[in-house]
Structure formats: C-alpha cells, structure tokens
C-alpha cells in the first residue's frame, strides 16, 4: 500500500502505511528494517532528508548484505538533497557493486536500475553530463529488459534536463513531450520532472520557458506534499522572477524558499536562496555597506560548495560593483583580486585541488574573469587595457559558441558574454568617441542576438550603403538613452534623456493605439487643446526620441536600430516619420546583410526600402 501510494504521489499516505507496518506488534526485525528502508525516500521527499538518514541508520543493523545495498540507493537520495554529492555517489557505487552480482530477481533489477538512476541524477547536479547520460541510458536499458516500465519512465523523464544541459534545446522539448505523456497519472513524478526541466531551461537563458514549467509544477508539488522538490522549485521560481524583472516577487519567493530549505536542514542550499534574496535587494536599492558585506559573505558561502564555484564568482563580481557604488574601493579591489588571481597562469594544474583552492579559481567563468580584469584596468584609468580585457573575454565566449551547430543553441551560449559586452559599451560611452560607441553597440548586439549582429562592422561601409539615408542606432547606458547617427561621412553621438521616461511614453502610445483599434475609431477623444490622446502620445515619443536629432536628420530616409522597449514601438505613428521611408533593423550589421542579399538577387528597390529582410519592418505614411 505504501509503495503504491508513493508512486501515485500521495506521500503522506505512504508514510502513514510505512509507520503502521513498522508498528505491527511482533513483526520480524528484518521486515521492520525493510519498511524503514522504504521510509528513507519518503521522509526525504516530504522534506526531512536528515531524519531520513537517521531512519536508514536504524534499519542498517537488521538488513542482509543485499538489502543494505538497496538501502544505500535510498540513502543516496537523502545525501544528494543535503548537498553531500560525493557521499551520495559513493553510496550508489557501493550499492551497484553488490547489486550487479545479485541473483537477478525483478526486485534486484529494480534496485540496480534505481541505483543507476540516482547516481545519474547526482552526476547531473555535479555537472558531469556525459557520465550522467551513461547511467541514465543503462537504467533505461535494464528497466526495459526487466519489464520495469515505471522505472523506464523515470529514466526517460530526465532526458529533457540532460538534453538542455548538453545544448540540444530542440531535442529537450521533444523528450519533454514524450515524458509528459508517459508520466500522466503520476502527478508528483510529473511535477518533479517539470521542475528539473525548468532548472535546465533557466541555465540555458530561457526564463520564460522555465516559468511556464514552474507554473505547472509548483501547485502539483504543493498538493502532493513533495516538500523537498517544492523548496527547490520555489528557488528556481525566485531566480526566474529576478531574471524577468520582478525583484519584489523574487524577494518574496526567495525568502519563502530559504525558510523551507532551512526547515529541511538543507544548509548547502541556503546560500543559493540567499543569493536570490540579496540580488533582489540590490535591484530594489539603494546599495548600502551592509548589503555589500552580505554579498561578499554569500559569495564566500557559495565558494565553500565546490558545485557552486561559477555562481560564487559571478556574485563576487556583483559585490565588487556594489562596493564601488558606495565608494568602498578596498573591498572592491579585494573581490576583483580574488577573481583575477590566476588570470596570468599559462597552464592549468593536473590535480583537481591544489592547496584546497586553486581548482576553484579555474572555475571562474571566462566572462566573469575578463570583466574583473577590465574593471581593474578601468579603475587604474587604463582604458585600452580595459577594452583589451573585454575583447579577449568575448573572444573566449565566441570560441565556445562555435562548437554548436544549432543556431538557437549558439544564441543561448552567446548570452554568457552579455554583461561583459555591456561593460565594453559603457566604457565606450564614458570615453565619448562616437566611432567606439557604434562599434561596441554592434558588439553588444552580436552577443544578445547573434543571428542579427556582427562583432566588427565598419561605419564607413554602413555610410556608403546608406547613400542619402541616415542610420540611427539607439543605445542604453545605465539609466540613459543615447543615439549614434551614421550617414553623410560622419558618426555622431547624442544624449537623448532618461530611459524610464521613454519606456513610459512608448507604453502610453501602444495603449492609445490599442484603444483606438478596439473602437475602430481613429478620431480619438479630444483633450483641452483639441488633440486626441493618440496624437498626444505619438508627439511625446517623437519629442523624446527625435527632437534632439532634428539638426542632424534632415528629411531623408532613415534606418532605425531600436533597443529595449523601442523594439515594440509603432514607428509609423510618429509624426516626424510619416513623410519619409523608414527601415527598422535589429542591428546595423543585420541591415547590411539584408542589403547584400537583395543586391545579390538583383532586385531593383529603393535604397532604404531594400532593407526589408528577416526581422526588418517598414514605417510609411
């Protein structure tokens, strides 16, 4: 009864039946120990992994050697959720050595496959993707051969997670659809699979898709009482909220996840929850010396867990930037030094550990390390050195991207260099040279949208292709919006104003258009000066974006390269654009490629209108 309840996701009922079995008067001690063996996993999934290990210790003395091996496969689950991954793998190794020589009953095969499944999952947590795939594939083969269809389902349910982590995004969703079908009717198993898949999607820079999975998983995990998986899912949801721009919600969910993890005595997970909480506080502002100290302490805690070393490095860089924001240069320099300490070493050590820390230094991701080097150079007023560090970092990211054939995978891999490219752009803006700002704006777009951008583009070539037209490339630097103008043998840089005001004006314009579209009435409601709300909203956006550029634009054709909220702007609604041809491109490089394609096809089209390639639109009167 307990085992059936567990597989159907009723964990509370499973525990009730197991405790009833343990309490049967006069029951043989070995049978009681076997009931405790099954209780280990149930207590773990109910949110009490430390108590589960105590239950396992009570059962150990009364089990035969083969049953002790089976108990080891269950102990591994509790150890893994406590973050004790090395012990979990050792427990699985011990179990598998015994089970592989077992008589070969269906139950023996079940635990052998389960041991491989559990070891594969622990290896996933450690980032050992190839070894994890071998274990899960072996589990799948044994389960299918022994007719253990449920275990085969569980093994296949982890393929979406592994496919994402190995770079196969399209394959991951194919595996997910198959797993969703096979796990139908097992709500707790299905919800856990969705939560794990969400974690992989989050790591692949797909927070929107991760949110969709978590919105399905969290309610089911709550109803099933799967508290261990629920706490992990809440942590992922907090990370999603932060990445998608809702730090208030991220703070709330992160604190809830931290409370649940603390209640489960999962101390190794707590720094991850604290990181989300601290990043949320940082986003909500203001930066304080106390917050800087908390960020540094959390980075130290993450660094103590070897599986979290890349995350610790990223948080340490954030702490350095926060320290600079409160003028604490000694603290900032100390954090940067820890990130760049071994940047000049030519060869990596053969051993995984050297002095207990050197291996960790090698796990500083290239974009983080180079960002730290660039920041150090900028603090020394070595601007060429800062640019050099950024270029080298982006080159390393680019080398990693080249190994993927799938364009979607390449795009996600390239996002690792986004913050580094943004720092290069901010350096160029600070330096104030229009040519450099244009170059780094294009480099940044090449990272955020590789299909449209190019890391190196010559403004003279752009100007030659434009003819009498002008290209306006919008750039965000912190809270400011700037424009780079290319055309007529010149490159100009103009500051337009605050980003927030422009974003709000764009929202008002889109809202006015939607209201008029729903009414199918373009007359609008007139204001005190006789203008309708659509006209007022359009003129406000016009004033913010193009009024400062009046002297340079003239009345010729335009190519517009938007950024941020400007991607959603209905350009044809703006008064100053109604009497001229306008092309909208994802980047100057993308516009050039579209021009080259149409020239190759021999199409006879207006010079700017020819920019209508993929991802480009037009605004006409």
C-alpha positions in Angstrom: 0.0 0.0 0.0 2.8 2.4 0.9 4.8 1.8 -2.3 1.6 2.2 -4.4 0.8 5.5 -2.7 4.3 6.7 -3.1 4.3 6.1 -6.9 0.9 7.8 -7.2 2.3 10.9 -5.4 0.4 10.5 -2.1 3.5 10.8 0.2 1.6 11.5 3.4 -0.4 8.3 3.0 2.7 6.4 2.0 4.4 7.4 5.3 1.2 6.5 7.2 1.3 3.0 5.9 5.0 2.5 6.4 4.8 3.6 10.0 1.8 1.3 10.5 4.0 -1.5 9.1 6.9 -0.7 11.5 4.5 -0.6 14.5 2.9 -4.1 13.8 3.4 -6.0 17.1 5.7 -9.0 16.9 6.8 -8.2 13.3 10.2 -9.7 12.4 13.0 -7.2 12.8 14.2 -7.7 9.2 10.7 -6.9 7.8 10.6 -3.8 10.0 14.0 -2.8 8.7 12.8 -3.2 5.1 9.8 -1.0 5.9 12.3 1.6 7.2 14.3 1.2 4.0 11.3 2.3 2.0 10.6 5.1 4.6 14.0 6.7 3.9 13.0 8.0 0.4 9.5 9.0 1.6 10.8 11.1 4.5 13.4 12.7 2.2 10.7 13.8 -0.3 8.5 15.0 2.5 11.3 17.5 3.4 13.2 15.7 6.1 16.4 14.3 4.5 18.4 14.4 7.7 15.7 12.4 9.5 15.7 10.0 6.6 19.4 9.3 7.3 18.6 8.5 10.9 15.9 6.1 9.8 18.5 4.4 7.5 20.9 4.1 10.4 18.1 2.3 12.5 17.5 -0.1 9.6 21.1 -1.0 8.8 21.8 -3.4 11.6 18.9 -5.7 10.8 19.3 -6.0 7.0 21.1 -8.6 5.0 24.0 -7.6 2.8 21.9 -7.3 -0.4 19.2 -5.3 1.4 21.9 -3.0 2.7 22.9 -2.3 -0.9 19.3 -1.5 -1.6 19.3 0.8 1.4 22.4 2.6 0.0 20.5 3.5 -3.1 17.8 5.2 -0.9 20.4 6.9 1.3 21.9 8.5 -1.8 18.7 10.4 -2.4 18.8 12.0 1.1 22.5 12.7 0.8 22.1 14.4 -2.6 19.3 16.7 -1.3 21.5 17.7 1.6 24.2 18.7 -1.0 26.5 15.9 0.0 27.0 14.8 -3.6 30.3 12.9 -3.1 28.9 10.8 -0.3 25.8 10.1 -2.4 27.9 8.8 -5.4 30.0 6.7 -3.0 26.7 5.2 -1.6 25.5 4.4 -5.1 28.8 2.9 -6.1 28.7 0.6 -3.1 25.2 -0.5 -3.8 25.8 -1.1 -7.5 28.9 -3.3 -6.9 26.7 -5.6 -4.8 23.6 -5.4 -6.9 25.3 -6.2 -10.2 26.2 -9.6 -8.8 22.8 -10.2 -7.2 20.7 -13.3 -8.2 18.8 -11.3 -10.7 15.2 -11.2 -9.4 12.9 -8.5 -10.6 13.4 -6.7 -7.3 17.2 -6.9 -7.6 16.9 -5.5 -11.2 14.6 -2.7 -9.9 17.1 -1.6 -7.3 20.0 -1.9 -9.7 18.2 0.3 -12.2 17.2 2.7 -9.4 20.8 2.9 -8.2 21.9 3.9 -11.7 19.1 6.4 -11.9 20.0 8.0 -8.6 23.7 8.2 -9.4 22.9 9.7 -12.8 20.8 12.4 -11.1 23.6 13.2 -8.6 26.1 13.5 -11.5 23.6 15.9 -13.2 23.8 18.1 -10.1 27.6 18.0 -10.3 27.6 18.9 -14.0 29.0 15.6 -15.1 26.8 15.4 -18.2 28.4 12.5 -20.1 28.7 10.2 -17.0 25.1 11.1 -16.1 23.9 10.1 -19.6 25.7 6.8 -19.4 24.0 6.0 -16.0 20.5 7.0 -17.3 20.9 5.1 -20.5 22.0 2.0 -18.6 19.0 2.4 -16.2 16.7 2.7 -19.2 18.0 -0.5 -20.8 17.8 -2.6 -17.7 14.3 -1.3 -16.9 13.0 -2.1 -20.4 14.6 -5.5 -20.4 13.2 -6.4 -17.0 9.7 -5.0 -17.8 10.0 -2.3 -15.2 8.1 0.2 -17.2 7.7 2.7 -14.4 11.5 3.0 -13.8 11.9 3.3 -17.6 9.5 6.3 -17.5 11.5 7.9 -14.7 14.8 7.5 -16.5 13.3 8.9 -19.7 11.9 11.8 -17.8 15.4 13.1 -17.1 16.3 13.2 -20.7 14.8 16.7 -21.2 17.0 18.1 -18.4 20.2 16.4 -19.8 19.4 17.5 -23.4 19.2 21.2 -22.4 22.5 21.0 -20.4 24.2 19.3 -23.4 23.0 22.1 -25.7 20.2 20.3 -27.6 17.3 22.7 -27.0 15.0 21.3 -29.7 15.7 17.7 -28.6 14.9 18.7 -25.0 11.3 19.7 -25.8 10.9 16.6 -27.9 11.9 14.5 -24.9 9.7 16.6 -22.6 6.6 15.9 -24.7 7.3 12.2 -24.5 8.0 12.3 -20.8 4.8 14.3 -20.2 2.8 11.5 -21.9 4.4 8.6 -20.1 4.1 10.2 -16.6 0.5 11.2 -17.0 -1.3 9.9 -13.9 1.7 10.3 -11.7 1.3 13.9 -10.6 4.3 14.1 -8.2 6.7 12.5 -10.6 5.5 14.7 -13.5 5.7 17.9 -11.4 9.3 17.0 -10.3 10.3 16.3 -13.9 8.9 19.7 -14.9 10.7 21.5 -12.1 14.0 19.8 -13.0 13.5 20.7 -16.7 12.8 24.3 -15.6 16.2 24.4 -13.9 17.9 23.4 -17.1 16.0 25.9 -19.1 16.9 28.6 -16.6 20.6 27.7 -17.1 20.1 28.0 -20.8 18.9 31.6 -20.5 15.3 30.7 -21.2 13.5 32.2 -18.2 10.1 32.5 -19.9 10.0 28.8 -20.8 11.2 27.9 -17.2 8.4 30.0 -15.7 5.8 28.0 -17.8 7.2 24.7 -16.4 7.2 26.0 -12.8 3.7 27.4 -13.0 2.6 23.8 -13.8 4.9 22.1 -11.3 4.6 24.2 -8.1 0.8 23.6 -7.5 1.1 19.9 -8.0 4.2 19.6 -5.7 2.2 21.5 -3.0 -0.8 19.2 -3.3 1.4 16.1 -3.2 3.3 17.3 -0.2 6.6 16.8 -2.0 8.3 19.4 0.1 11.9 18.8 -0.9 11.1 19.2 -4.6 8.8 22.1 -3.8 11.5 24.1 -2.0 13.9 23.6 -5.0 11.1 24.7 -7.4 10.4 27.8 -5.4 14.1 28.7 -5.5 14.1 28.3 -9.3 10.9 30.4 -9.5 12.6 33.2 -7.5 15.5 33.1 -9.9 13.1 33.4 -12.8 11.3 36.4 -11.3 14.6 38.1 -10.8 15.7 37.5 -14.4 12.4 38.6 -15.9 12.4 41.9 -14.0 10.2 41.5 -10.9 12.6 41.8 -7.9 9.7 42.4 -5.5 8.2 39.0 -6.3 11.7 37.4 -6.5 12.4 38.7 -2.9 9.2 37.2 -1.6 9.5 33.8 -3.2 13.3 33.6 -2.4 12.6 34.3 1.3 9.9 31.6 1.3 12.3 29.1 -0.4 15.1 30.0 2.2 12.6 29.4 5.0 11.6 26.0 3.7 15.2 24.9 3.0 16.2 25.9 6.5 13.3 23.9 7.9 14.6 20.9 6.0 18.1 21.4 7.4 19.5 21.7 3.9 22.3 24.1 4.7 24.2 23.6 1.4 21.2 25.0 -0.5 20.7 28.1 1.7 23.4 30.2 0.1 21.6 29.8 -3.3 18.4 31.1 -1.8 20.3 33.9 0.0 21.9 34.9 -3.3 18.5 35.4 -4.9 17.3 37.5 -1.9 20.4 39.6 -2.0 20.3 40.2 -5.7 16.6 41.2 -5.3 17.5 43.7 -2.6 20.3 45.1 -4.8 17.8 45.5 -7.7 15.4 47.3 -5.4 18.1 49.6 -4.0 19.7 51.5 -2.5 23.2 50.0 -2.2 24.5 50.1 1.4 27.7 49.0 3.0 25.7 46.3 4.9 24.4 44.9 1.6 27.9 44.8 0.2 29.1 42.9 3.3 26.2 40.4 2.9 27.0 39.9 -0.8 30.7 39.1 0.0 29.7 36.7 2.8 27.2 34.9 0.5 29.9 34.6 -2.2 32.2 33.0 0.4 29.4 30.6 1.3 28.8 29.6 -2.3 32.6 29.2 -2.8 32.7 26.7 0.0 30.4 24.4 -2.0 32.5 23.3 -5.0 29.5 22.8 -7.2 28.7 26.5 -6.9 32.0 28.0 -7.7 30.9 29.6 -11.0 28.0 31.2 -9.2 30.2 32.4 -6.4 32.5 34.1 -8.9 29.6 35.9 -10.6 28.3 37.1 -7.2 31.7 38.2 -6.2 31.9 40.4 -9.3 28.5 41.8 -8.4 29.8 42.5 -4.8 32.8 44.4 -6.3 30.5 46.6 -8.4 28.2 47.2 -5.4 31.3 48.2 -3.3 32.3 50.7 -6.0 28.8 52.2 -5.9 29.3 53.1 -2.2 32.9 54.2 -2.8 34.4 51.2 -0.9 37.4 50.8 -3.2 39.4 48.5 -0.8 36.5 46.0 -0.7 36.0 46.2 -4.5 39.7 45.7 -5.1 39.9 42.7 -2.8 37.0 40.9 -4.6 38.4 41.6 -8.0 41.8 40.3 -6.9 40.2 37.0 -5.9 38.7 36.7 -9.4 41.9 37.6 -11.3 44.5 36.0 -9.1 45.4 33.2 -11.6 44.5 35.0 -14.8 48.1 35.1 -16.0 48.9 31.5 -15.3 49.7 29.7 -18.6 48.9 26.1 -17.6 46.2 24.6 -15.5 47.0 22.2 -12.7 46.7 18.5 -13.4 45.2 17.8 -10.0 41.6 18.8 -9.2 42.8 20.5 -6.0 45.9 22.4 -5.1 46.2 24.0 -1.8 42.4 23.4 -1.4 41.5 26.4 -3.6 43.3 26.5 -7.0 40.8 24.3 -8.7 38.1 26.7 -7.7 40.0 29.6 -9.4 39.9 27.7 -12.7 36.1 27.6 -12.4 35.8 31.3 -12.7 33.9 31.7 -16.0 35.8 33.5 -18.7 33.3 36.4 -19.0 33.4 37.0 -15.2 37.2 36.8 -15.1 37.7 39.1 -18.0 35.1 41.5 -16.7 37.0 41.7 -13.4 40.3 42.3 -15.3 38.5 45.1 -17.3 37.1 46.7 -14.2 40.6 46.6 -12.5 42.1 48.3 -15.6 39.3 50.9 -15.7 40.0 51.7 -12.0 43.6 52.3 -13.0 42.4 54.6 -15.8 43.9 52.1 -18.2 41.1 52.4 -20.8 42.9 50.5 -23.6 43.7 47.7 -21.1 40.0 47.5 -20.1 38.9 47.3 -23.8 41.5 44.6 -24.4 40.2 42.5 -21.5 36.7 42.8 -22.7 37.6 41.8 -26.3 39.6 38.8 -25.1 36.7 37.7 -22.9 34.2 38.0 -25.8 36.6 36.0 -28.0 36.7 33.2 -25.4 32.9 33.2 -25.4 32.8 33.2 -29.2 35.1 30.1 -29.3 32.7 28.2 -27.1 29.8 29.2 -29.2 31.4 28.0 -32.4 31.2 24.4 -31.3 27.4 24.4 -31.6 25.7 23.8 -34.9 22.1 24.7 -33.8 21.6 28.5 -34.3 19.3 28.6 -31.3 21.9 26.9 -29.1 24.6 29.2 -30.3 22.4 32.2 -29.4 21.9 30.9 -25.9 25.5 30.2 -25.4 26.5 33.6 -26.6 24.4 35.2 -23.9 27.1 34.3 -21.4 29.0 37.3 -22.7 26.1 39.8 -22.5 27.2 41.6 -19.3 30.8 41.7 -20.5 29.7 43.3 -23.8 27.6 45.8 -21.9 30.6 46.8 -19.8 32.6 47.4 -23.0 29.7 49.6 -24.3 29.6 51.6 -21.1 33.4 52.1 -21.4 32.9 53.4 -24.9 30.1 55.8 -23.8 32.3 57.0 -20.9 35.1 57.7 -23.4 32.7 59.6 -25.6 34.1 58.7 -29.0 31.1 58.1 -31.4 33.0 55.5 -33.6 33.8 53.4 -30.4 30.2 53.7 -29.2 28.9 52.5 -32.5 31.5 49.6 -32.6 30.6 48.4 -29.0 26.8 48.8 -29.6 27.2 46.4 -32.5 29.4 44.1 -30.4 26.7 44.1 -27.7 24.0 43.3 -30.3 26.2 40.4 -31.7 26.1 38.8 -28.2 22.4 39.4 -27.4 21.2 38.5 -30.9 23.9 36.6 -32.8 21.7 36.0 -35.8 21.5 39.7 -36.5 24.7 41.2 -35.1 28.4 41.2 -36.0 31.3 41.8 -33.6 33.1 44.0 -36.1 31.5 46.5 -38.5 32.9 49.5 -40.3 30.8 52.7 -40.1 32.3 53.9 -43.4 30.8 50.9 -45.2 27.5 51.5 -43.5 27.6 55.1 -44.6 28.4 54.1 -48.2 25.5 51.7 -48.3 23.1 54.3 -46.8 23.6 56.8 -49.6 21.4 59.8 -48.7 19.8 58.0 -45.8 20.8 58.2 -42.1 21.1 55.3 -39.6 20.1 56.0 -36.0 21.2 53.3 -33.6 19.8 53.7 -30.1 21.9 52.7 -27.1 21.1 52.3 -23.4 23.8 53.1 -20.9 22.6 52.7 -17.3 19.5 54.9 -17.0 20.3 57.0 -20.1 19.3 56.6 -23.7 21.7 57.7 -26.4 21.7 57.7 -30.2 24.5 57.1 -32.7 23.9 58.7 -36.1 25.7 57.3 -39.1 25.5 58.9 -42.6 26.9 61.5 -44.8 30.6 60.6 -43.9 30.0 61.2 -40.2 29.3 59.4 -37.0 27.7 61.4 -34.2 26.7 60.7 -30.6 23.8 62.4 -29.0 22.3 62.0 -25.4 18.5 61.8 -25.5 17.5 61.6 -21.9 16.3 59.1 -19.3 15.3 55.5 -20.3 12.3 55.4 -17.9 10.6 58.4 -19.5 10.9 56.9 -23.0 9.6 53.5 -21.8 6.6 55.1 -20.2 5.9 57.2 -23.3 6.1 54.1 -25.5 3.6 52.2 -23.3 1.2 55.2 -23.4 1.4 55.2 -27.2 0.8 51.5 -27.6 -2.2 51.7 -25.1 -3.7 54.6 -27.1 -3.3 52.6 -30.4 -4.9 49.6 -28.8 -7.9 51.6 -27.6 -8.5 53.2 -31.0 -8.1 49.8 -32.7 -10.7 48.2 -30.4 -13.1 51.0 -31.1 -12.2 51.1 -34.8 -12.4 54.9 -34.4 -9.4 56.9 -35.2 -10.9 60.2 -34.2 -9.9 59.7 -30.6 -11.1 61.7 -27.5 -10.1 65.3 -27.8 -8.2 67.0 -25.0 -8.3 70.6 -23.8 -6.1 71.7 -26.8 -8.2 69.9 -29.3 -5.7 67.0 -29.9 -6.8 63.4 -29.3 -4.9 61.1 -27.0 -3.2 59.1 -29.8 -1.8 62.2 -31.3 -0.6 63.5 -27.9 1.1 60.1 -27.1 2.8 60.0 -30.5 4.1 63.5 -30.2 5.5 62.8 -26.8 7.6 59.9 -28.1 8.6 62.0 -31.1 9.8 64.7 -28.8 11.8 62.4 -26.6 13.5 60.4 -29.5 13.8 62.7 -32.5 13.5 66.3 -31.4 17.1 66.3 -30.1 18.2 65.0 -33.5 16.4 67.5 -35.7 19.5 69.3 -36.8 21.2 66.2 -38.0 18.4 64.1 -39.5 17.2 66.4 -42.3 14.3 65.0 -44.3 15.9 61.9 -46.0 15.2 58.2 -45.4 16.0 56.6 -42.1 17.2 53.2 -40.9 16.4 52.8 -37.2 18.1 50.3 -34.9 16.0 50.1 -31.7 16.9 48.9 -28.2 14.9 47.7 -25.2 11.3 49.0 -25.2 11.8 50.6 -28.6 11.5 47.2 -30.2 7.8 47.4 -29.5 7.3 51.0 -30.8 4.9 51.5 -33.7 7.2 53.8 -35.7 4.7 54.8 -38.3 2.7 56.5 -35.6 5.4 59.1 -35.0 4.7 62.5 -36.8 8.3 63.1 -37.9 8.4 59.7 -39.7 5.2 59.9 -41.6 6.6 61.5 -44.7 9.8 59.5 -45.1 10.7 55.9 -45.8 11.9 54.1 -42.7 13.6 50.8 -42.3 13.8 49.1 -38.8 16.7 46.7 -38.3 17.9 44.5 -35.4 21.4 45.9 -35.9 23.5 47.8 -38.5 25.2 44.5 -39.4 21.8 42.9 -40.0 20.7 45.8 -42.2 23.9 45.4 -44.3 23.3 41.7 -44.7 19.8 42.3 -45.9 21.1 44.9 -48.4 23.7 42.4 -49.7 21.0 39.6 -50.1 18.8 41.9 -52.2 21.7 43.2 -54.3 22.7 39.6 -55.0 19.1 38.8 -56.1 19.2 41.8 -58.4 16.1 43.4 -57.0 15.5 47.0 -58.1 14.2 48.6 -54.9 14.6 51.9 -53.2 17.8 52.1 -51.4 16.4 52.0 -47.8 13.3 50.0 -48.6 15.7 47.2 -49.7 16.4 46.6 -46.1 13.3 44.5 -45.7 15.0 41.3 -44.8 14.1 38.9 -42.0 13.5 40.7 -38.8 13.1 44.1 -40.5 9.9 46.2 -40.9 8.9 49.4 -42.6 7.1 52.5 -41.4 5.5 54.6 -44.2 2.9 57.4 -44.3 
